[in-house]
Amino acid sequence: MKVFYCDQFVLPLPQGHRFPMVKYRMLRERLVQEQIIRPVDLIEPQAVTGDDLRRTHDPRYVQRVLLGQLTDDEIRRLGFPWSPALVERSKRSSGGTLAACRAALVEGFAANLAGGTHHAGYDFAEGFCLFNDSAVAIRALQAEGLVRRVLVIDCDVHQGNGTADIFRDDESVYTFSIHGERNFPLRKVPSSLDIGLEDGTGDVEYLAALERGLEQAINEAASVLVIYLAGADPYEGDRLGRLKLTKEGLLARDKMVFDMCQCSKLPVAITMAGGYAPNVEDVVEIQCNTIREAAGRVGQ
């Protein structure tokens, strides 16, 4: 299975910053160590172009990002200090999702070991998300004539408000978000389908809601490709999650998504999205399980 990574583009974050950047490198190393992915299938993606970004985001917003002209309020909303390295990594992360989509259309499954930046909207950055990698990839694929309709399955614990914002008037993209209703963001932009869960929701309730949502989304989307945001943050030990899924429950989530997509003959491009457990090893294990499960299905 083709897996794309950009963890070598390190961000100069302030000491003590709560975003665990090290998890991306640790995940890549573990996938190779456990022989889940062959080194030859680990690929450094190309950065997306300015045209790719302007096709998705407000061109004025893109220009201000590239030139480092975000306001102090915008930088606070983003949660990262602006730097050329942040812009390059964000472009590479979007390139990884685009490359994973192209590979999935051929092989059935592929993954980006980053991405899931679903809080970036048409003209704003938010919640560690500068550009929306899923949206950038979809617009590029549509422009190339490779896809017409796409389904985004967002299982990050936070609602995909940015993705919903970008595609709010576009019926060619179906956005499904299952998330903590009382969690960030405070202002939620309606997706094609939203399932908001109460704090403390556990495996059984989550999986029942997910099954209903997947059935509805797959039926209504009539898509030819799925982008799956496999967030690790619904985990019971996550600092920012507030749900109570176990590692076993999260793997059952992945299996359900993959089973239902395969049953509908839908290729799946996976992105990692969030994960903020105090022990970074927990995040790496959860996301490693996701990739292992997908890799075992290639060629089936």
Buried (B, 14 or more C-beta within 10 A) or exposed (E): BBBBBBBEBEBEBEEEBEEBBEBBBBBBEBBBEEEBBEEEBBBBBEBBBEEBBBBBBBEEBBBBBEEEEBEEEBBEBBBBEBEEEBBBBBBBBBBBBBBBBBBBBEEBBBBBBBBBBBBBBBBBBBBBBBBBBBBBBBBBBBEEEEBEBBBBBBBBBBBBBBBBBBBBEBEBBBBBBBBBBEBBBEEBBEBBBBBBBEEEBBBEBBBEBBBEBBEBBBEEBEBBBBBBBBBBBBBBBBEBBBBBBBBEBBBBBBBBBBEBBBEBEBBBBBBBBBBBBEEBEBBBBBBBBBBBBBBEBBEE
